[in-house]
Amino acid sequence: MVGTGVVSIGGKDVSFEELKAKILEDLGLKAINPGSCWGPKGWQKGGSPLRVYSPIDNKVIAFVGIASRKDYDKVLSEARRTFDTWRMVPAPKRGEVIRRIGQALRDKKEPLGGLVTL
């Protein structure tokens, strides 16, 4: 119920904070999250954290580090470099990668849906 800080999920009442914690955990997110990435091991914390607010009650959901100019340049450089490799991968293999990405998103549809409703 909006305004009470309690929501009903499957007939069970949980607090907004409990729901938020569960959704963030299910997605592998933390209270403070990196702001940029240039590969599986290229997550960067960034600078000052940006507060992410819920449009429902204006409560802070989490923080995301703001990418610096250096971070941005690194992401762009790696994207260009990776494109040169990616474009040489045969279309059927690229399609399989995209299919797997789609499946990973479908596997997380419940928590992703929850995240956009916080």
Phi and psi in degrees as a GROMACS rama.xvg file:
@    title "Ramachandran Plot"
@    xaxis  label "Phi"
@    yaxis  label "Psi"
@TYPE xy
-65.2186  136.402  VAL-2
94.6054  -19.0936  GLY-3
-95.4975  -16.6861  THR-4
81.5286  5.03989  GLY-5
-124.278  136.279  VAL-6
-124.843  153.649  VAL-7
-103.781  121.453  SER-8
-120.88  113.931  ILE-9
56.3341  35.9109  GLY-10
83.6119  -1.11541  GLY-11
-109.202  130.35  LYS-12
-82.5777  127.914  ASP-13
-133.039  151.657  VAL-14
-74.2738  158.52  SER-15
-56.8281  -41.7241  PHE-16
-64.7771  -39.1679  GLU-17
-65.1485  -43.2389  GLU-18
-62.9707  -46.6242  LEU-19
-59.394  -46.4279  LYS-20
-60.8588  -41.5138  ALA-21
-65.4288  -45.4749  LYS-22
-63.6296  -47.5444  ILE-23
-61.508  -42.0728  LEU-24
-63.163  -45.2906  GLU-25
-60.6269  -28.5664  ASP-26
-95.971  0.0219934  LEU-27
73.2302  23.4161  GLY-28
-97.2734  156.362  LEU-29
-120.381  -178.048  LYS-30
-65.8999  -35.0174  ALA-31
-124.101  126.379  ILE-32
-122.069  151.574  ASN-33
-60.8059  152.662  PRO-34
-100.815  -13.0185  GLY-35
-152.531  160.523  SER-36
-152.373  141.022  CYS-37
-127.046  27.5894  TRP-38
148.614  174.512  GLY-39
-53.8669  -32.7475  PRO-40
-111.993  16.4839  LYS-41
-106.489  24.8659  GLY-42
-70.4131  132.087  TRP-43
-121.022  135.173  GLN-44
-65.3461  -32.7233  LYS-45
80.9749  -169.54  GLY-46
-90.8491  -136.977  GLY-47
-52.401  134.279  SER-48
-72.1314  137.753  PRO-49
-92.1343  128.458  LEU-50
-76.7034  134.641  ARG-51
-108.728  118.903  VAL-52
-103.745  149.877  TYR-53
-79.2456  130.661  SER-54
-72.2179  -12.4096  PRO-55
-74.2777  -49.4355  ILE-56
-132.657  7.56047  ASP-57
65.5201  20.0492  ASN-58
-82.7895  149.456  LYS-59
-71.3053  128.063  VAL-60
-88.3993  -47.2667  ILE-61
-166.615  -175.991  ALA-62
-125.529  146.462  PHE-63
-128.464  129.213  VAL-64
-66.4682  135.378  GLY-65
-80.1303  125.729  ILE-66
-64.9729  136.203  ALA-67
-81.7961  171.366  SER-68
-60.4262  -40.2076  ARG-69
-61.8747  -44.8165  LYS-70
-59.8764  -46.8588  ASP-71
-58.7125  -46.8653  TYR-72
-61.6031  -39.2329  ASP-73
-66.0056  -43.7623  LYS-74
-60.3788  -46.2709  VAL-75
-63.5927  -44.1175  LEU-76
-60.9138  -45.3928  SER-77
-67.6856  -35.7366  GLU-78
-63.4645  -43.0646  ALA-79
-63.2628  -44.5533  ARG-80
-64.3263  -44.3451  ARG-81
-66.1212  -35.7897  THR-82
-58.9505  -40.4778  PHE-83
-60.0903  -34.6629  ASP-84
-79.0795  -45.7538  THR-85
-59.8242  -40.1441  TRP-86
-67.9494  -16.6904  ARG-87
-88.3973  -9.22663  MET-88
-75.8599  131.418  VAL-89
-57.1724  144.653  PRO-90
-51.4559  -44.1126  ALA-91
-60.6084  -36.2378  PRO-92
-70.8116  -39.6927  LYS-93
-61.8283  -41.7713  ARG-94
-60.106  -39.0972  GLY-95
-65.172  -40.1472  GLU-96
-61.8074  -45.2041  VAL-97
-63.6812  -39.1017  ILE-98
-61.1512  -42.7245  ARG-99
-66.8112  -36.7737  ARG-100
-62.7416  -44.8774  ILE-101
-59.0048  -41.3858  GLY-102
-65.6221  -40.0673  GLN-103
-61.4408  -39.5115  ALA-104
-66.6382  -42.9514  LEU-105
-61.9571  -37.1505  ARG-106
-63.0798  -24.8751  ASP-107
-108.725  17.8818  LYS-108
-61.7656  -35.9187  LYS-109
-64.7414  -54.8534  GLU-110
-66.0271  -32.9125  PRO-111
-64.2759  -42.6198  LEU-112
-61.8475  -40.2871  GLY-113
-63.6068  -39.2528  GLY-114
-61.4002  -43.062  LEU-115
-75.4476  -6.82686  VAL-116
-106.321  -0.551154  THR-117
